[in-house]
């Protein structure tokens, strides 16, 4: 259940142009990745495999299989429930159709957990313009979720979600490319986590508070605009900067900034990245409510708290198949390792295991995200 | 249950963004001399300049962020092209 977010992102991944390709079909490639997230009492690992293959001059197909094995004893779980394990499996299929300077893409994504199923359909159109200096992409995705409870077979709720996206990529100089993205997402249905609770002051309880189920609004609309620019440095290296502004009807406003540096050295490529994210909290978020059912809507998910997060990334790639020589069927091959160190400082969400009511410390999450993957171009 | 937000207003906002883009698309038929010629795009075609060279990895790390932050969208893999190939 905790992995419900981001499903539609995979659908959009398949329908958005990735990288420098537009007006031409993406290169045939295969990727096999192993990921491991550890932090905050949560361990998640699993594989992800992606295959992309052209069929003729106008069609390209893509498929992705992704698995999360989850073992969770997070701060939310240990304070109101019991640690659990579960598995999520996701399948994605997509197709690109190229006609002149126009590329049309469709995709389908299915994600299954024991208590959460999600299906997404996505469509996009890209057009190269102005001598291929400009690429405009319009995208749309529709998602349907079915929310259940592992301890209540009769519990079933539904969500629907729609994405509208516009992306404009522009070559600015022979050394610089930039992209402007705008995305609106609307959700409607059962949007809260059926397992999570809020706490409220309760003088009758020995610890001074009790818990009751959270209750979210049934709609949410968000708008995000992001700008990225990548610059080729004179000694063959690249630097990228990105900024995103986010706002939604739950009154969360966010600013995200990142800076990336890429430096090749023979067959090796080293990448360093810093990412900063700061957000306000949802209007209905409180760490502790003054009484039971104090407000119409109430939530204590730490993701909805005001927070600041920092990510430090290091990545090393080794090109073991030289693109100038190839090897059998393969034109190029790389093996890659990355580590992302994530720190999240919560401004209002408190660690209720850290002390008595009134003396609890603000919660801080520290996590490491490991990825190792091989990529082949053929 | 009461609804939060005004979808009509947000679609209108979206439309305000869409209109100039559609007009821009209309201009695509016009002849504009590219100020960066195709033979000047060798640096942009270098793999280190790819906006998303590792789509599987990008999708995964965006998934990590979206599960742990309140914000979503318009970050990461979305990108375009340069007609380099």
Boltz contact constraints between the chains, C-beta under 6 A:
constraints:
  - contact:
      token1: [A, 5]
      token2: [B, 66]
      max_distance: 6.0
  - contact:
      token1: [A, 5]
      token2: [B, 67]
      max_distance: 6.0
  - contact:
      token1: [A, 6]
      token2: [B, 63]
      max_distance: 6.0
  - contact:
      token1: [A, 6]
      token2: [B, 66]
      max_distance: 6.0
  - contact:
      token1: [A, 9]
      token2: [B, 62]
      max_distance: 6.0
  - contact:
      token1: [A, 10]
      token2: [B, 59]
      max_distance: 6.0
  - contact:
      token1: [A, 13]
      token2: [B, 55]
      max_distance: 6.0
  - contact:
      token1: [A, 13]
      token2: [B, 59]
      max_distance: 6.0
  - contact:
      token1: [A, 13]
      token2: [B, 77]
      max_distance: 6.0
  - contact:
      token1: [A, 16]
      token2: [B, 78]
      max_distance: 6.0
  - contact:
      token1: [A, 17]
      token2: [B, 79]
      max_distance: 6.0
  - contact:
      token1: [A, 17]
      token2: [B, 80]
      max_distance: 6.0
  - contact:
      token1: [A, 17]
      token2: [B, 81]
      max_distance: 6.0
  - contact:
      token1: [A, 18]
      token2: [B, 52]
      max_distance: 6.0
  - contact:
      token1: [A, 18]
      token2: [B, 55]
      max_distance: 6.0
  - contact:
      token1: [A, 18]
      token2: [B, 77]
      max_distance: 6.0
  - contact:
      token1: [A, 19]
      token2: [B, 50]
      max_distance: 6.0
  - contact:
      token1: [A, 19]
      token2: [B, 51]
      max_distance: 6.0
  - contact:
      token1: [A, 19]
      token2: [B, 52]
      max_distance: 6.0
  - contact:
      token1: [A, 20]
      token2: [B, 50]
      max_distance: 6.0
  - contact:
      token1: [A, 20]
      token2: [B, 81]
      max_distance: 6.0
  - contact:
      token1: [A, 20]
      token2: [B, 82]
      max_distance: 6.0
  - contact:
      token1: [A, 20]
      token2: [B, 84]
      max_distance: 6.0
  - contact:
      token1: [A, 21]
      token2: [B, 81]
      max_distance: 6.0
  - contact:
      token1: [A, 22]
      token2: [B, 80]
      max_distance: 6.0
  - contact:
      token1: [A, 22]
      token2: [B, 81]
      max_distance: 6.0
  - contact:
      token1: [A, 23]
      token2: [B, 83]
      max_distance: 6.0
  - contact:
      token1: [A, 24]
      token2: [B, 85]
      max_distance: 6.0
  - contact:
      token1: [A, 31]
      token2: [B, 56]
      max_distance: 6.0
  - contact:
      token1: [A, 33]
      token2: [B, 56]
      max_distance: 6.0
  - contact:
      token1: [A, 35]
      token2: [B, 60]
      max_distance: 6.0
  - contact:
      token1: [A, 48]
      token2: [B, 56]
      max_distance: 6.0
  - contact:
      token1: [A, 50]
      token2: [B, 56]
      max_distance: 6.0
  - contact:
      token1: [A, 128]
      token2: [B, 83]
      max_distance: 6.0
  - contact:
      token1: [A, 129]
      token2: [B, 28]
      max_distance: 6.0
  - contact:
      token1: [A, 130]
      token2: [B, 32]
      max_distance: 6.0
  - contact:
      token1: [A, 131]
      token2: [B, 34]
      max_distance: 6.0
  - contact:
      token1: [A, 132]
      token2: [B, 83]
      max_distance: 6.0
  - contact:
      token1: [A, 133]
      token2: [B, 34]
      max_distance: 6.0
  - contact:
      token1: [A, 135]
      token2: [B, 80]
      max_distance: 6.0
  - contact:
      token1: [A, 135]
      token2: [B, 81]
      max_distance: 6.0
  - contact:
      token1: [A, 136]
      token2: [B, 25]
      max_distance: 6.0
  - contact:
      token1: [A, 164]
      token2: [B, 14]
      max_distance: 6.0
  - contact:
      token1: [A, 166]
      token2: [B, 21]
      max_distance: 6.0
  - contact:
      token1: [A, 167]
      token2: [B, 78]
      max_distance: 6.0
  - contact:
      token1: [A, 167]
      token2: [B, 80]
      max_distance: 6.0
  - contact:
      token1: [A, 169]
      token2: [B, 79]
      max_distance: 6.0
  - contact:
      token1: [A, 169]
      token2: [B, 80]
      max_distance: 6.0
  - contact:
      token1: [A, 171]
      token2: [B, 36]
      max_distance: 6.0
  - contact:
      token1: [A, 171]
      token2: [B, 82]
      max_distance: 6.0
  - contact:
      token1: [A, 174]
      token2: [B, 36]
      max_distance: 6.0
  - contact:
      token1: [A, 174]
      token2: [B, 40]
      max_distance: 6.0
  - contact:
      token1: [A, 175]
      token2: [B, 43]
      max_distance: 6.0
  - contact:
      token1: [A, 177]
      token2: [B, 44]
      max_distance: 6.0
  - contact:
      token1: [A, 177]
      token2: [B, 82]
      max_distance: 6.0
  - contact:
      token1: [A, 179]
      token2: [B, 79]
      max_distance: 6.0
  - contact:
      token1: [A, 179]
      token2: [B, 80]
      max_distance: 6.0
  - contact:
      token1: [A, 181]
      token2: [B, 74]
      max_distance: 6.0
  - contact:
      token1: [A, 181]
      token2: [B, 78]
      max_distance: 6.0
  - contact:
      token1: [A, 182]
      token2: [B, 17]
      max_distance: 6.0
  - contact:
      token1: [A, 183]
      token2: [B, 73]
      max_distance: 6.0
  - contact:
      token1: [A, 183]
      token2: [B, 74]
      max_distance: 6.0
  - contact:
      token1: [A, 184]
      token2: [B, 14]
      max_distance: 6.0
  - contact:
      token1: [A, 185]
      token2: [B, 73]
      max_distance: 6.0
  - contact:
      token1: [A, 217]
      token2: [B, 4]
      max_distance: 6.0
  - contact:
      token1: [A, 218]
      token2: [B, 1]
      max_distance: 6.0
  - contact:
      token1: [A, 219]
      token2: [B, 3]
      max_distance: 6.0
  - contact:
      token1: [A, 219]
      token2: [B, 4]
      max_distance: 6.0
  - contact:
      token1: [A, 219]
      token2: [B, 5]
      max_distance: 6.0
  - contact:
      token1: [A, 221]
      token2: [B, 5]
      max_distance: 6.0
  - contact:
      token1: [A, 221]
      token2: [B, 10]
      max_distance: 6.0
  - contact:
      token1: [A, 224]
      token2: [B, 73]
      max_distance: 6.0
  - contact:
      token1: [A, 224]
      token2: [B, 74]
      max_distance: 6.0
  - contact:
      token1: [A, 225]
      token2: [B, 74]
      max_distance: 6.0
  - contact:
      token1: [A, 226]
      token2: [B, 74]
      max_distance: 6.0
  - contact:
      token1: [A, 226]
      token2: [B, 75]
      max_distance: 6.0
  - contact:
      token1: [A, 230]
      token2: [B, 49]
      max_distance: 6.0
  - contact:
      token1: [A, 232]
      token2: [B, 43]
      max_distance: 6.0
  - contact:
      token1: [A, 232]
      token2: [B, 49]
      max_distance: 6.0
  - contact:
      token1: [A, 238]
      token2: [B, 48]
      max_distance: 6.0
  - contact:
      token1: [A, 238]
      token2: [B, 49]
      max_distance: 6.0
  - contact:
      token1: [A, 244]
      token2: [B, 74]
      max_distance: 6.0
  - contact:
      token1: [A, 244]
      token2: [B, 75]
      max_distance: 6.0
  - contact:
      token1: [A, 246]
      token2: [B, 71]
      max_distance: 6.0
  - contact:
      token1: [A, 249]
      token2: [B, 4]
      max_distance: 6.0
  - contact:
      token1: [A, 249]
      token2: [B, 5]
      max_distance: 6.0
  - contact:
      token1: [A, 252]
      token2: [B, 70]
      max_distance: 6.0
  - contact:
      token1: [A, 254]
      token2: [B, 71]
      max_distance: 6.0
  - contact:
      token1: [A, 262]
      token2: [B, 48]
      max_distance: 6.0
  - contact:
      token1: [A, 264]
      token2: [B, 48]
      max_distance: 6.0
  - contact:
      token1: [A, 277]
      token2: [B, 69]
      max_distance: 6.0
  - contact:
      token1: [A, 279]
      token2: [B, 70]
      max_distance: 6.0
  - contact:
      token1: [A, 279]
      token2: [B, 71]
      max_distance: 6.0
  - contact:
      token1: [A, 303]
      token2: [B, 70]
      max_distance: 6.0
  - contact:
      token1: [A, 304]
      token2: [B, 70]
      max_distance: 6.0
  - contact:
      token1: [A, 369]
      token2: [B, 64]
      max_distance: 6.0
  - contact:
      token1: [A, 371]
      token2: [B, 57]
      max_distance: 6.0
